[in-house]
Amino acid sequence: MEQQNFAATGRRKESVARVELKPGKGKFVINGKQIAAYLTRETLVNHAQRPLEVTETMGKVDVRCTATGGGLSGQAGAVRLAVARALVAMNPDFHRTLRSGGYLTRDPREVERKKYGQPKARKRFQYSKR
């Protein structure tokens, strides 16, 4: 670990997260706020911190992140991917662990566009025979 800062980018839905990882005491900050204050729901906090738990680096690294676009769920997923990528940049030995857990795979699901003649993407107006 000759380099001290490790950066990575993660995306999910319309959200983009840029993460900077450095050895420290375990601070996790997103857009200037503590992770619990920013993501509000405990499930989203756990989702974003999962790569740190799996690699057992929870209290050993400081994470500073900027997340933009989308909602909280998308941003939590983007942060999770970015943290996993930064951990691999920090220590390539983590790659196998994170890959087998599915933390290095970008979730490809996006919102389907609305079609004309329909109220939503797949919902149809009620059919009337007469």
Residue pairs with C-beta under 8 A, 6 or more apart in sequence:
1 23
1 90
1 91
4 22
4 23
5 20
5 21
5 22
6 20
6 21
6 22
6 86
6 87
6 89
6 90
7 18
7 19
7 20
7 21
7 86
7 89
8 18
8 19
8 21
8 82
8 83
8 84
8 85
8 86
8 89
9 16
9 17
9 18
9 19
9 82
9 85
10 16
10 17
10 19
10 77
10 78
10 79
10 80
10 81
10 82
10 83
10 84
10 85
10 106
11 17
11 78
11 81
11 106
12 70
12 74
12 75
12 77
12 78
12 81
12 106
12 107
13 70
13 71
13 73
13 74
13 77
13 107
13 109
13 110
13 111
14 69
14 70
14 74
14 111
15 67
15 68
15 69
15 70
15 71
15 74
15 75
15 77
15 78
16 67
16 68
16 69
16 78
17 65
17 66
17 67
17 68
17 75
17 78
17 79
17 81
17 82
18 65
18 66
18 67
18 82
19 63
19 64
19 65
19 79
19 82
19 83
19 85
19 86
20 63
20 64
20 65
20 86
21 61
21 62
21 63
21 83
21 86
21 87
21 89
21 90
22 61
22 62
23 60
23 61
23 62
24 60
24 61
24 62
25 59
25 62
26 58
26 59
26 60
26 61
26 62
27 62
27 63
27 64
28 34
28 35
28 48
28 49
28 62
28 63
28 65
29 35
29 63
29 64
29 65
30 38
30 39
30 48
30 65
30 66
30 67
30 75
30 79
31 38
31 65
31 66
31 67
35 45
35 48
35 49
36 42
36 45
38 67
39 45
39 48
39 72
39 75
39 76
40 72
41 72
44 72
44 73
44 76
45 76
47 76
47 77
47 80
48 76
48 79
48 80
48 83
49 58
49 83
50 80
50 101
50 103
51 80
51 83
51 84
51 87
51 98
51 101
51 103
52 58
52 61
52 63
52 83
52 87
54 97
54 98
54 101
54 103
55 87
55 91
55 94
55 97
55 98
57 87
61 90
63 83
63 86
65 79
65 82
65 83
67 75
67 78
67 79
69 75
70 78
77 107
80 103
81 103
81 104
81 106
81 107
84 98
84 103
84 104
85 104
87 94
87 98
88 94
88 95
88 98
88 104
95 104
98 104
111 121
112 121
112 122
113 121
114 120
114 121
115 121
117 125
118 124
118 125
119 125
